[in-house]
Amino acid sequence: MPEMSVRYIIVDDEPQARRLLTAYLQHFPHWTHQGEFGSALEALERLRKGDIDVMFLDIHMPHLKGTDFLRSFDHPPLVILTTAYEQYALESYTLPVLDYLLKPISMERFIVAVNKAEARLRDHSGIKSIPSEFLFIKADNQILKVRRDEILYIEAMQNYVRLITRQRAHIVNSTMKLMETQFTPPDYIRIHKSYIVALSAITRIEGNRIYCGDIELPIGAHYRPLVMQYIKTV
């Protein structure tokens, strides 16, 4: 599948915040910068062209709040809200918002938003039955593009997770909670508080154990009913 091109703009009155997002997005060369604006009103003319895929929108800005600006659109692009004020999170749930990033924004959390945006854009393009072949992770002090069909399982460690592929293990500075938002059924299932497994990697199940080839993983008592129910439906 050819890699998609994602056109984005940044709307934020803080130059430092705009620079940070721009720096993060340089790791994703297929995301093309279409402009950055210090206020919602400045961005309006660019948005009227109707060719923007994703807008990173700050909430607390002079003259017009980002949320009020968003309400003025009938068909906005995908919107990722950014703010330093956690109290705006509840308000964002009533708006057509893809994701909500709380400043200071970590690269790990930002990657989740990028992957989510790409998945949604593929849905909108009509390729609903074909998942993205790749996803981005921050691992081993770099941004890596990993093929989904190479992933065997994810293991929670103390302060990070290990993403195990057919070739190697990657150390990812993230949490299982964030991983679970990116690795979802029908391709991945949570089998234990410490493990998410690719369904395609499972070779057999024996008792409370799942095997990925020679690798043996436990099935948690809490997860076993859901695992077995899901296995029976595929």
PASEBA-1860 file (N, C-alpha, C; in nm, 3 decimals):
! residues 234
1> MPEMSVRY> 0.085/-0.119/0.000/0.000/0.000/0.000/0.089/0.124/0.000 ~ 0.068/0.221/-0.089/0.149/0.341/-0.090/0.128/0.422/0.037 ~ 0.234/0.489/0.083/0.225/0.567/0.205/0.145/0.694/0.178 ~ 0.051/0.724/0.267/-0.033/0.841/0.248/0.046/0.969/0.274 ~ -0.003/1.078/0.216/0.050/1.210/0.244/-0.052/1.283/0.331 ~ -0.007/1.339/0.442/-0.096/1.405/0.537/-0.060/1.553/0.542 ~ -0.156/1.638/0.508/-0.135/1.783/0.509/-0.186/1.840/0.642 ~ -0.101/1.915/0.711/-0.140/1.964/0.843/-0.106/2.112/0.860
9> IIVDDEPQ> -0.177/2.175/0.953/-0.143/2.309/0.999/-0.139/2.309/1.151 ~ -0.069/2.408/1.206/-0.059/2.425/1.351/-0.116/2.562/1.386 ~ -0.209/2.564/1.481/-0.270/2.690/1.525/-0.246/2.703/1.675 ~ -0.155/2.793/1.712/-0.118/2.809/1.853/-0.053/2.946/1.869 ~ -0.090/3.019/1.971/-0.035/3.153/1.989/0.103/3.152/2.053 ~ 0.152/3.036/2.095/0.284/3.027/2.157/0.386/2.977/2.055 ~ 0.485/3.060/2.018/0.586/3.018/1.920/0.661/2.892/1.963 ~ 0.689/2.880/2.093/0.762/2.762/2.140/0.681/2.635/2.119
17> ARRLLTAY> 0.550/2.643/2.141/0.463/2.527/2.121/0.459/2.489/1.973 ~ 0.455/2.589/1.885/0.454/2.561/1.741/0.586/2.496/1.699 ~ 0.696/2.545/1.754/0.827/2.488/1.719/0.838/2.343/1.764 ~ 0.784/2.312/1.882/0.791/2.175/1.932/0.714/2.080/1.841 ~ 0.591/2.117/1.803/0.512/2.031/1.715/0.580/2.015/1.579 ~ 0.635/2.123/1.527/0.705/2.116/1.399/0.825/2.022/1.408 ~ 0.898/2.030/1.519/1.014/1.941/1.538/0.971/1.795/1.546 ~ 0.862/1.769/1.619/0.812/1.632/1.627/0.772/1.580/1.489
25> LQHFPHWT> 0.705/1.665/1.411/0.651/1.621/1.283/0.759/1.603/1.176 ~ 0.877/1.654/1.200/0.987/1.630/1.106/1.028/1.484/1.103 ~ 0.988/1.408/1.205/1.017/1.265/1.207/0.922/1.186/1.115 ~ 0.820/1.255/1.062/0.720/1.190/0.977/0.719/1.261/0.842 ~ 0.811/1.224/0.751/0.828/1.299/0.626/0.705/1.299/0.536 ~ 0.614/1.205/0.554/0.493/1.204/0.471/0.386/1.299/0.527 ~ 0.413/1.363/0.641/0.327/1.470/0.692/0.384/1.601/0.639 ~ 0.306/1.674/0.561/0.356/1.795/0.496/0.300/1.920/0.562
33> HQGEFGSA> 0.391/2.009/0.597/0.359/2.133/0.668/0.292/2.231/0.573 ~ 0.171/2.275/0.608/0.096/2.367/0.523/0.079/2.505/0.586 ~ 0.145/2.527/0.699/0.139/2.658/0.761/0.121/2.650/0.911 ~ 0.162/2.756/0.979/0.138/2.768/1.123/0.090/2.909/1.151 ~ 0.000/2.920/1.249/-0.070/3.046/1.272/-0.079/3.074/1.421 ~ -0.068/3.204/1.455/-0.069/3.244/1.595/-0.207/3.266/1.651 ~ -0.309/3.258/1.567/-0.446/3.273/1.615/-0.540/3.197/1.523 ~ -0.659/3.170/1.573/-0.759/3.100/1.493/-0.799/3.182/1.372
41> LEALERLR> -0.812/3.313/1.389/-0.854/3.399/1.279/-0.752/3.399/1.166 ~ -0.623/3.391/1.201/-0.519/3.387/1.098/-0.527/3.259/1.016 ~ -0.572/3.150/1.079/-0.578/3.020/1.011/-0.700/3.007/0.921 ~ -0.798/3.094/0.940/-0.926/3.077/0.872/-0.913/3.075/0.720 ~ -0.835/3.167/0.664/-0.822/3.175/0.519/-0.760/3.048/0.462 ~ -0.660/2.994/0.532/-0.596/2.871/0.483/-0.692/2.753/0.488 ~ -0.774/2.746/0.591/-0.868/2.635/0.605/-0.979/2.640/0.500 ~ -1.010/2.758/0.450/-1.117/2.771/0.351/-1.084/2.701/0.220
49> KGDIDVMF> -0.957/2.671/0.196/-0.921/2.599/0.074/-0.970/2.454/0.078 ~ -0.993/2.403/0.199/-1.054/2.271/0.214/-0.963/2.153/0.187 ~ -0.831/2.173/0.189/-0.740/2.062/0.158/-0.654/2.019/0.276 ~ -0.686/2.067/0.396/-0.608/2.030/0.515/-0.665/1.901/0.574 ~ -0.575/1.808/0.606/-0.617/1.681/0.665/-0.625/1.687/0.817 ~ -0.525/1.751/0.879/-0.516/1.752/1.025/-0.481/1.893/1.072 ~ -0.551/1.938/1.176/-0.521/2.067/1.238/-0.486/2.045/1.385 ~ -0.366/2.089/1.425/-0.328/2.092/1.566/-0.375/2.227/1.620
57> LDIHMPHL> -0.468/2.225/1.712/-0.537/2.346/1.753/-0.525/2.369/1.903 ~ -0.461/2.480/1.940/-0.454/2.519/2.080/-0.592/2.569/2.124 ~ -0.623/2.552/2.250/-0.754/2.596/2.300/-0.749/2.740/2.350 ~ -0.653/2.768/2.437/-0.650/2.898/2.506/-0.570/2.998/2.422 ~ -0.640/3.075/2.337/-0.576/3.174/2.251/-0.651/3.306/2.261 ~ -0.582/3.418/2.230/-0.649/3.548/2.237/-0.755/3.563/2.128 ~ -0.853/3.647/2.155/-0.959/3.684/2.060/-1.063/3.573/2.039 ~ -1.017/3.450/2.017/-1.111/3.341/1.989/-1.053/3.210/2.038
65> KGTDFLRS> -1.122/3.145/2.132/-1.076/3.015/2.182/-1.080/2.911/2.071 ~ -0.989/2.816/2.080/-0.985/2.711/1.979/-1.115/2.633/1.972 ~ -1.177/2.607/2.086/-1.302/2.532/2.088/-1.416/2.610/2.022 ~ -1.421/2.741/2.045/-1.524/2.824/1.979/-1.499/2.830/1.829 ~ -1.372/2.838/1.791/-1.335/2.838/1.649/-1.380/2.708/1.583 ~ -1.360/2.598/1.652/-1.398/2.468/1.597/-1.548/2.458/1.577 ~ -1.625/2.515/1.668/-1.771/2.510/1.656/-1.823/2.585/1.534 ~ -1.742/2.672/1.477/-1.787/2.751/1.362/-1.780/2.674/1.231
73> FDHPPLVI> -1.723/2.553/1.234/-1.706/2.474/1.112/-1.813/2.366/1.101 ~ -1.868/2.351/0.981/-1.958/2.238/0.955/-1.879/2.111/0.927 ~ -1.768/2.125/0.855/-1.687/2.009/0.818/-1.539/2.041/0.839 ~ -1.495/2.040/0.964/-1.354/2.070/0.991/-1.264/1.953/0.952 ~ -1.134/1.978/0.937/-1.042/1.865/0.920/-1.033/1.787/1.050 ~ -0.955/1.681/1.052/-0.931/1.613/1.178/-0.861/1.710/1.273 ~ -0.909/1.715/1.396/-0.857/1.813/1.492/-0.793/1.741/1.610 ~ -0.670/1.781/1.639/-0.600/1.736/1.759/-0.582/1.858/1.847
81> LTTAYEQY> -0.654/1.863/1.957/-0.647/1.978/2.048/-0.520/1.971/2.131 ~ -0.460/2.087/2.154/-0.343/2.096/2.242/-0.369/2.206/2.343 ~ -0.338/2.179/2.469/-0.361/2.280/2.572/-0.280/2.249/2.697 ~ -0.253/2.352/2.774/-0.186/2.334/2.903/-0.287/2.325/3.016 ~ -0.416/2.334/2.982/-0.521/2.339/3.084/-0.606/2.212/3.081 ~ -0.587/2.129/3.181/-0.654/2.000/3.185/-0.806/2.013/3.195 ~ -0.854/2.125/3.250/-0.998/2.140/3.270/-1.076/2.148/3.138 ~ -1.006/2.171/3.027/-1.075/2.177/2.898/-1.103/2.039/2.840
89> ALESYTLP> -1.050/1.935/2.902/-1.065/1.800/2.847/-1.212/1.762/2.836 ~ -1.291/1.791/2.938/-1.432/1.754/2.936/-1.506/1.822/2.822 ~ -1.475/1.949/2.799/-1.540/2.023/2.690/-1.507/1.961/2.555 ~ -1.386/1.908/2.540/-1.344/1.853/2.411/-1.426/1.731/2.372 ~ -1.483/1.661/2.470/-1.561/1.541/2.439/-1.692/1.574/2.368 ~ -1.735/1.699/2.372/-1.859/1.739/2.305/-1.833/1.791/2.164 ~ -1.707/1.789/2.122/-1.669/1.846/1.992/-1.613/1.737/1.901 ~ -1.612/1.762/1.769/-1.556/1.664/1.675/-1.403/1.666/1.679
97> VLDYLLKP> -1.349/1.608/1.785/-1.205/1.611/1.810/-1.149/1.469/1.803 ~ -1.038/1.453/1.732/-0.975/1.322/1.721/-0.898/1.286/1.847 ~ -0.825/1.383/1.902/-0.742/1.355/2.019/-0.720/1.485/2.097 ~ -0.671/1.469/2.219/-0.652/1.580/2.312/-0.515/1.563/2.375 ~ -0.424/1.656/2.347/-0.287/1.647/2.397/-0.265/1.754/2.503 ~ -0.223/1.710/2.621/-0.199/1.801/2.732/-0.052/1.841/2.734 ~ -0.028/1.972/2.732/0.109/2.024/2.737/0.167/2.008/2.878 ~ 0.296/1.984/2.891/0.394/1.960/2.785/0.371/1.826/2.717
105> ISMERFIV> 0.376/1.824/2.586/0.342/1.705/2.507/0.466/1.619/2.489 ~ 0.458/1.495/2.533/0.570/1.403/2.515/0.567/1.344/2.375 ~ 0.682/1.302/2.326/0.688/1.238/2.196/0.607/1.109/2.194 ~ 0.611/1.034/2.305/0.537/0.907/2.311/0.388/0.931/2.291 ~ 0.334/1.031/2.360/0.191/1.060/2.347/0.159/1.118/2.210 ~ 0.252/1.195/2.155/0.232/1.254/2.023/0.223/1.146/1.916 ~ 0.305/1.043/1.927/0.303/0.934/1.829/0.168/0.863/1.830 ~ 0.109/0.849/1.948/-0.025/0.788/1.956/-0.123/0.869/1.871
113> AVNKAEAR> -0.117/1.002/1.883/-0.207/1.088/1.806/-0.181/1.076/1.656 ~ -0.055/1.068/1.616/-0.021/1.053/1.474/-0.077/0.922/1.419 ~ -0.056/0.813/1.491/-0.108/0.684/1.446/-0.260/0.684/1.438 ~ -0.322/0.750/1.535/-0.469/0.759/1.536/-0.519/0.839/1.416 ~ -0.452/0.948/1.384/-0.492/1.030/1.270/-0.479/0.953/1.139 ~ -0.370/0.880/1.124/-0.350/0.805/1.000/-0.455/0.695/0.985 ~ -0.490/0.630/1.095/-0.594/0.528/1.089/-0.728/0.589/1.048 ~ -0.762/0.706/1.104/-0.888/0.771/1.071/-0.890/0.816/0.924
121> LRDHSGIK> -0.779/0.868/0.876/-0.773/0.913/0.737/-0.789/0.796/0.640 ~ -0.736/0.682/0.677/-0.755/0.563/0.592/-0.901/0.522/0.592 ~ -0.966/0.531/0.707/-1.109/0.501/0.712/-1.188/0.594/0.621 ~ -1.155/0.722/0.625/-1.227/0.820/0.544/-1.202/0.800/0.396 ~ -1.087/0.740/0.362/-1.057/0.718/0.221/-1.125/0.594/0.167 ~ -1.197/0.522/0.255/-1.270/0.404/0.210/-1.194/0.275/0.223 ~ -1.072/0.278/0.281/-0.992/0.156/0.294/-1.016/0.098/0.433 ~ -1.140/0.076/0.469/-1.173/0.038/0.605/-1.132/-0.104/0.639
129> SIPSEFLF> -1.125/-0.189/0.539/-1.094/-0.329/0.568/-0.944/-0.356/0.569 ~ -0.863/-0.255/0.534/-0.719/-0.276/0.526/-0.650/-0.187/0.628 ~ -0.593/-0.244/0.735/-0.526/-0.161/0.834/-0.395/-0.106/0.779 ~ -0.343/-0.005/0.845/-0.213/0.048/0.807/-0.109/-0.061/0.818 ~ -0.020/-0.069/0.719/0.084/-0.170/0.723/0.190/-0.139/0.828 ~ 0.203/-0.011/0.863/0.308/0.031/0.954/0.249/0.113/1.068 ~ 0.328/0.127/1.174/0.299/0.226/1.276/0.431/0.281/1.325 ~ 0.425/0.396/1.389/0.545/0.461/1.439/0.556/0.440/1.589
137> IKADNQIL> 0.677/0.415/1.636/0.703/0.402/1.779/0.831/0.477/1.811 ~ 0.841/0.526/1.934/0.967/0.582/1.981/1.037/0.473/2.060 ~ 1.146/0.424/2.005/1.218/0.314/2.068/1.367/0.330/2.043 ~ 1.446/0.287/2.139/1.591/0.288/2.123/1.641/0.427/2.085 ~ 1.580/0.531/2.145/1.620/0.671/2.124/1.603/0.719/1.981 ~ 1.506/0.664/1.910/1.476/0.710/1.775/1.332/0.678/1.740 ~ 1.282/0.740/1.633/1.148/0.712/1.584/1.159/0.603/1.479 ~ 1.090/0.492/1.501/1.099/0.378/1.410/0.964/0.352/1.344
145> KVRRDEIL> 0.969/0.314/1.218/0.850/0.268/1.148/0.853/0.116/1.147 ~ 0.753/0.055/1.208/0.751/-0.090/1.227/0.635/-0.150/1.148 ~ 0.662/-0.258/1.078/0.555/-0.329/1.008/0.467/-0.401/1.110 ~ 0.337/-0.382/1.098/0.245/-0.446/1.193/0.253/-0.599/1.186 ~ 0.272/-0.653/1.066/0.273/-0.799/1.054/0.401/-0.862/1.107 ~ 0.497/-0.779/1.151/0.620/-0.830/1.211/0.611/-0.838/1.363 ~ 0.506/-0.777/1.420/0.494/-0.769/1.566/0.436/-0.899/1.621 ~ 0.503/-0.957/1.721/0.455/-1.078/1.786/0.376/-1.046/1.912
153> YIEAMQNY> 0.437/-0.971/2.003/0.366/-0.936/2.126/0.432/-0.816/2.192 ~ 0.363/-0.761/2.291/0.411/-0.647/2.369/0.412/-0.688/2.515 ~ 0.520/-0.657/2.583/0.536/-0.696/2.723/0.559/-0.573/2.810 ~ 0.483/-0.561/2.917/0.501/-0.450/3.011/0.618/-0.479/3.104 ~ 0.705/-0.380/3.119/0.813/-0.387/3.216/0.784/-0.283/3.324 ~ 0.881/-0.249/3.406/0.854/-0.156/3.516/0.821/-0.016/3.467 ~ 0.911/0.044/3.390/0.892/0.182/3.347/0.886/0.197/3.195 ~ 0.866/0.086/3.125/0.862/0.089/2.979/0.795/-0.038/2.930
161> VRLITRQR> 0.786/-0.054/2.800/0.734/-0.179/2.744/0.835/-0.231/2.642 ~ 0.830/-0.361/2.621/0.910/-0.424/2.516/0.818/-0.464/2.402 ~ 0.851/-0.421/2.281/0.775/-0.459/2.163/0.859/-0.563/2.089 ~ 0.807/-0.685/2.083/0.882/-0.797/2.026/0.838/-0.821/1.882 ~ 0.931/-0.810/1.789/0.902/-0.839/1.649/0.971/-0.969/1.610 ~ 0.954/-1.009/1.487/1.016/-1.133/1.440/1.168/-1.121/1.433 ~ 1.218/-0.996/1.424/1.362/-0.977/1.413/1.431/-0.943/1.546 ~ 1.362/-0.861/1.629/1.430/-0.812/1.749/1.329/-0.758/1.849
169> AHIVNSTM> 1.381/-0.719/1.966/1.299/-0.656/2.070/1.332/-0.507/2.074 ~ 1.227/-0.424/2.082/1.244/-0.280/2.093/1.202/-0.235/2.233 ~ 1.282/-0.149/2.294/1.247/-0.090/2.422/1.171/0.040/2.394 ~ 1.046/0.046/2.439/0.959/0.160/2.410/0.925/0.232/2.541 ~ 0.952/0.361/2.545/0.922/0.439/2.664/0.774/0.477/2.662 ~ 0.690/0.382/2.702/0.546/0.402/2.698/0.482/0.315/2.806 ~ 0.349/0.311/2.805/0.275/0.231/2.902/0.183/0.134/2.828 ~ 0.139/0.031/2.898/0.046/-0.063/2.837/-0.087/0.005/2.805
177> KLMETQFT> -0.124/0.104/2.885/-0.249/0.175/2.858/-0.244/0.244/2.722 ~ -0.131/0.308/2.691/-0.117/0.372/2.561/-0.104/0.268/2.450 ~ -0.031/0.161/2.477/-0.015/0.056/2.376/-0.150/-0.005/2.339 ~ -0.237/-0.018/2.439/-0.366/-0.081/2.415/-0.455/0.003/2.324 ~ -0.430/0.134/2.316/-0.508/0.219/2.226/-0.464/0.201/2.081 ~ -0.344/0.148/2.060/-0.292/0.130/1.924/-0.299/-0.015/1.876 ~ -0.297/-0.108/1.970/-0.298/-0.250/1.936/-0.430/-0.309/1.984 ~ -0.526/-0.313/1.895/-0.664/-0.348/1.931/-0.714/-0.465/1.848
185> PPDYIRIH> -0.820/-0.534/1.895/-0.884/-0.638/1.814/-0.933/-0.577/1.682 ~ -0.939/-0.654/1.575/-0.922/-0.800/1.572/-0.778/-0.846/1.554 ~ -0.682/-0.754/1.542/-0.545/-0.796/1.514/-0.466/-0.830/1.641 ~ -0.500/-0.767/1.753/-0.427/-0.788/1.878/-0.525/-0.811/1.993 ~ -0.485/-0.893/2.089/-0.570/-0.916/2.205/-0.486/-0.907/2.333 ~ -0.547/-0.851/2.436/-0.483/-0.842/2.567/-0.507/-0.974/2.639 ~ -0.400/-1.044/2.675/-0.414/-1.175/2.738/-0.375/-1.174/2.886 ~ -0.315/-1.063/2.930/-0.259/-1.057/3.065/-0.232/-0.910/3.094
193> KSYIVALS> -0.221/-0.874/3.220/-0.192/-0.734/3.252/-0.057/-0.691/3.194 ~ 0.027/-0.789/3.163/0.161/-0.757/3.112/0.181/-0.792/2.965 ~ 0.076/-0.843/2.896/0.097/-0.889/2.759/-0.019/-0.854/2.666 ~ 0.016/-0.805/2.547/-0.074/-0.793/2.433/-0.012/-0.877/2.321 ~ -0.092/-0.961/2.257/-0.039/-1.055/2.158/-0.106/-1.034/2.023 ~ -0.025/-1.045/1.917/-0.081/-1.042/1.782/-0.151/-1.174/1.756 ~ -0.276/-1.168/1.714/-0.353/-1.290/1.691/-0.283/-1.379/1.588 ~ -0.223/-1.318/1.487/-0.157/-1.396/1.382/-0.034/-1.470/1.432
201> AITRIEGN> 0.021/-1.427/1.548/0.142/-1.490/1.601/0.112/-1.612/1.687 ~ -0.015/-1.629/1.728/-0.051/-1.741/1.816/-0.050/-1.871/1.738 ~ 0.027/-1.968/1.786/0.032/-2.099/1.720/-0.051/-2.204/1.793 ~ -0.067/-2.189/1.925/-0.153/-2.282/1.998/-0.181/-2.228/2.138 ~ -0.284/-2.285/2.202/-0.321/-2.251/2.339/-0.329/-2.381/2.418 ~ -0.261/-2.385/2.531/-0.264/-2.502/2.619/-0.291/-2.454/2.761 ~ -0.409/-2.489/2.812/-0.444/-2.446/2.948/-0.443/-2.295/2.959 ~ -0.363/-2.245/3.051/-0.353/-2.100/3.071/-0.228/-2.042/3.005
209> RIYCGDIE> -0.188/-2.102/2.894/-0.069/-2.057/2.823/-0.100/-2.038/2.675 ~ -0.046/-1.930/2.621/-0.051/-1.906/2.477/0.090/-1.920/2.423 ~ 0.102/-1.981/2.307/0.234/-2.001/2.247/0.242/-1.924/2.115 ~ 0.353/-1.852/2.101/0.389/-1.789/1.974/0.513/-1.862/1.926 ~ 0.493/-1.971/1.854/0.605/-2.057/1.822/0.655/-2.122/1.949 ~ 0.783/-2.101/1.982/0.841/-2.157/2.103/0.827/-2.065/2.224 ~ 0.772/-1.947/2.204/0.758/-1.851/2.313/0.629/-1.878/2.390 ~ 0.640/-1.894/2.520/0.526/-1.925/2.606/0.486/-1.801/2.686
217> LPIGAHYR> 0.357/-1.765/2.679/0.308/-1.648/2.750/0.187/-1.686/2.835 ~ 0.173/-1.627/2.954/0.061/-1.662/3.042/-0.068/-1.591/3.001 ~ -0.180/-1.657/3.027/-0.311/-1.593/3.014/-0.358/-1.558/3.154 ~ -0.382/-1.431/3.180/-0.427/-1.389/3.312/-0.569/-1.436/3.340 ~ -0.597/-1.468/3.466/-0.730/-1.518/3.502/-0.839/-1.418/3.465 ~ -0.810/-1.290/3.481/-0.908/-1.186/3.449/-0.937/-1.180/3.299 ~ -0.835/-1.211/3.217/-0.848/-1.197/3.072/-0.892/-1.325/3.003 ~ -0.880/-1.439/3.072/-0.906/-1.567/3.006/-1.046/-1.578/2.944
225> PLVMQYIK> -1.155/-1.540/3.014/-1.287/-1.552/2.951/-1.299/-1.472/2.821 ~ -1.243/-1.351/2.820/-1.250/-1.269/2.700/-1.162/-1.326/2.589 ~ -1.046/-1.378/2.628/-0.957/-1.438/2.528/-1.024/-1.558/2.462 ~ -1.081/-1.646/2.544/-1.142/-1.766/2.489/-1.266/-1.733/2.408 ~ -1.341/-1.634/2.453/-1.460/-1.593/2.378/-1.419/-1.537/2.242 ~ -1.313/-1.458/2.240/-1.269/-1.400/2.114/-1.213/-1.508/2.022 ~ -1.134/-1.600/2.077/-1.076/-1.706/1.995/-1.185/-1.788/1.927 ~ -1.296/-1.810/1.997/-1.405/-1.891/1.941/-1.479/-1.819/1.829
233> TV> -1.465/-1.685/1.823/-1.542/-1.611/1.723/-1.465/-1.586/1.595 ~ -1.335/-1.616/1.593/-1.257/-1.586/1.473/-1.253/-1.706/1.380
END
